Amino acid sequence: MGTKDKAVRIFFTGVGGQGTLLATRFVGEAALQEGLPVLMSEIHGMAQRGGVVESSVVMGNAFSPTIADGEADIVVAFEPLEAARALPKCSPLSMVITGTTPVPPFTVTVGQSTYPDVKKLLKMIGEKVRRLITVDADALARSANAERSSNVAMIGVLAGTGLLPISKESWGRALTVILPGKLLEQNVRAFESGFVFGEQSA
Amino acid sequence: MHELLVAATDKPQFLLGNEAIVRGAVEAGVRFVAAYPGTPSSEIIDRFFQFGEEAGIYVEYSVNEKVSMEVACAAAISGVRSLCAMKHVGLNVAADAFMTLAYVGVKAGMVIVVADDPFLHSSQNEQDTRYYAKMAGVPMLEPATPEEAYRMTLEAFEISEKFGTPCLLRTTTRVNHCRGPVRIGSIETRDIARGKFEKDPFNLVVIPAVGRKLRLAHLERGKKLQAESEKSALNYTVGKGLFGIVTSGISWLYVQDALLSLGLTDRVKILRLGFTHPIPKAIIREFLAGIERALIVEEGEPFLEEAVRIVAQEAKLPVEIAGKGENLVPRVFELDTVKTKRAIGNFFDVPVALPEAIAAPELPQRPPNLCAGCPHRATYYSVRQVFGDEAVYPSDIGCYTLGVLPPLRMADFLICMGSGVSTAGGFSKVLDRPVVAFIGDSTFFHAGIPGLVNAVYHGHRFVLVILDNGTTAMTGHQPHPGVELTPAGKVEPKVSLEKLVRGCGVERVAVINPLQVKKTQEVLREFKANLDETGVSVIIAKSPCPLFESRVLKKKKKIVFQVEESCAGDCGRDCLTVLGCPAFMLQKSENGEERVLINEDLCSGCSVCSQICDSVKPRRIS
C-alpha cells in the first residue's frame, strides 16, 4: 500500500488501559527505523479514566500528523465499539483491523444503554469498508504466553498483512527501542503470533 | 542518565514535541525551570523534573503559573537562563507578571512556552494566546513539528538574550503531542550556574517614573525585534504563482498536505511565518506585491489575517485577501487537511475532491469517569445525601470536575482555577440556598487561598470541601506543597492544609476520610446545621488517589468486594443510579433476569459500596 512516495495514514483507537499509545508509538518507531518520514499524534488526558484514546501515525509523503474524516487508509481498533465509532475516519477504501473483545462503557454496565451485538456490529463495519480483519488479540497474546501484550499482538497483525512498507527487521528493532528490558521477550512472542495471523489474513 | 540526556546525536530521535522543547532548552544551557502542570504542556516540566538534578538544572513545580514566571524571571535577571511552560489559560494567571516583565526585560535568555488547546481537548476555552505577544510586545515563535519545536527553542533563547526580553514559544496541542524525528545536537557540559545580581533599582523597580522610562525603551526594543523578525530565517517563502497563502504553526502542515492533494504545489506561493511577533511587515508587503489573491490559513482567531490586511491597506496593494469566513477557514476548533483543502479550493476556485467519509453510526457513549474507588465519588455521594438537590455546588478544575456527569451531578458552576471558592461566596450573598463548594488540593494551593481569605473577611456563608487526594491527579500525579506520600514513602508535608485553612481565619474545620461513609455524613450534618450561624467552614476530605497509589506507589490491593447472590435488586439499586462506581455492572441473563455484579479487576477495595448496601461483601485476595 505505502511507499516513500505515497502517504499511509493509520488511525488508532481504544479504551484507556488498552495500551493504545504504546502500540501507536511502536508503529511510528518502526517507520522511523525503516527510514520513512513519519509523524505521530496522540491525545492525552482522559486515558486513565475509561474514556476513548485516539492517536494516529502518518508515514510517507505527508506533512500533518492528524487524520481528517474519511482520510484513514487503515484503522486499528483495540475494541469493537471503538472501531465502529471511528468509522467517520474511514472511506469505502479504508481497511479496518479490530479486536473483538468488548470493553463495555460505563453507560452500558450500569444499564443506561446497551452494547450492540458484536457480530452485527462487525458485519456492519465490514459492509462499509474495503476490508475488515477481526482479531481476538487476547487469545493471540495468550497463545504466545504473553497475556498482557494484546496491544503488541494487534500491531503484529498489522505488520503481518504487509500493507506497510516496513521490513520485519525494522519492526524488530523498533520493539527493542520502545520496550527494552525484561518486557521485551514476551512482547516479541506476542508480536510474532500476531504477525503470523496477519500474514494468513492478508 | 535520563534517555533525553544521552540520546544519540548521529540519528534522528522519535520525540514528543514537548520532549523536543526540553532537549532544545538543555542544549541551550537552561539552568532554571519552573511550571505548574497543565495539558498539553505538562510533559515539559515532568521531563525536567525527572533529570533536573543529574543535569545540574534547578526544577520546581511551582504552585501556579504566575509564581513560576516570577521565580524564573528572577533567575533570568540574575544572568541564569530560565524556562517556564504553561497551558494557554495559565498565561492568564501569569499575565500580571508577564505584562510588566516585558518592560523590565531579562539579562539571560528566558523562554516562556505557552500551549494553546484548539478544540478544547482538555481545557475550558480555546483562547488564541498569540494576542498576548502583541499585547505585551514580546517576540513569539510558532513551531509546527517536534523538529521545529527543538530548533525554535534554541533560537528563542538566543533572541531572548540578544534583546533582553522574555520570548514566547507558542504551541498548540497537536505540536506538543506530536511525535516525530528530531536531529538533536550535543549538550555542552556547563558548571552549575550561580547568578549575579547587580543592584539597579531605577531599571528594576517599576514605580511609575521607572515604568515610564521602561515603556519608552520597550517600544525601542520592539523596533529592533521588528527588524530581527524581518530578517529571520524562520519567515520564508516557497513556491510560485499568483495565488498566495500565508500560514504559521501546525496550519503550515495542513496547507502542504492540501496543496499536494489538490495538485496545486506548483501554482501557489506560500509565506510561512515562524517568527510571528513582531509580524514581519516588509516580508508580507513584498509577498503581497507579487500575487493577486491571498488566503490566510491559521487556526483560531484572525491574528495573521488582521496583520496582512493592515499591511495591504498601508501599502495600498490591490490584492484580494481572505481568511476566516463561511466556506473558508473556520474560526472554531482545529483545522485539518480536509478543511484546509475546502478553504483553498473555494477561495482559488479550484475543484476539490474530498474523501467520502462514512457516516457515524448511533452508538453508546463512552464518557470519561471518576475511577473505581476514587475518594471524590465517596465525598460527592455523602454530600448529596446530606445537602440534596437544594444546595448549589460550585466546582473547580481537576479530576473531580468529572463529577458533573450523571449520576453524581455534583458541579453547578465552573469557570477557572480557584473559581469554586470565590463564586461560592458570591452565590451565598444573593441566594437563600445552601452553598457547598468543591476544590482539589492542588487547585486550592494554586488559586483557592485568596478566595478563602476573602470569604472569611466578608462573612460569606458556605461549606468549602477540599478534595485532598494528595497529588495533582488530572495532569499526571505531580507533587504539590501538601503532599504526604511520595514514591520514597511518607513525608511530612511542607504545608499542612489544615493549618493553612485555620491560618486563613476559618474556625470550623474538619478533616475526614470520605471512605468512612457514616462518619463523613455525621460531620456533614453537623456543618449543615451550623450553616446559618457560621461564615465559611471547611471540610478537608482526605484520602489518597487510588491510581497514584497503584501506579506510582506500587501499592497492591488486598481486598475486593462482591455482590451476594441473594441480592434481589428490589432496593432501587443506589449502587448504579446514585453512586455510579464503574466497577459495578448490570448483567442480563438470556431469560431477561438482571443481576448486579462487581468487576473485581476494576474494584479498588475502597469499601464505600459495602457501607451503603448490605448485599456487598468483601473478599480477601492476598
Interface residues (C-beta under 8 A of the other chain):
Chain A: V15 G16 R25 G28 E29 L32 P37 V38 L39 M40 S41 E42 I43 H44 G45 M46 Q48 R49 G50 G51 V52 N61 A62 F63 S64 P65 T66 I67 A68 D69 G70 E71 L81 E82 A84 R85 L87 P88 K89 C90 S91 P92 P104 P105 F106 T107 V108 T109 V110 G111 S113 T114 Y115 P116 M124 K128 V129 V177
Chain B: P12 F14 T39 P40 H121 S122 T145 T173 R174 H177 C178 R179 G180 P181 I250 W252 L253 Y254 Q256 D257 L260 E334 D336 T337 V338 K339 L354 P355 E356 A357 I358 A359 A360 P361 L363 P364 Q365 R366 P367 P368 N369 L370 C371 C399 L402 P407 L547 L576 T577 G580 P582 F584 M585 L586 E594 N599
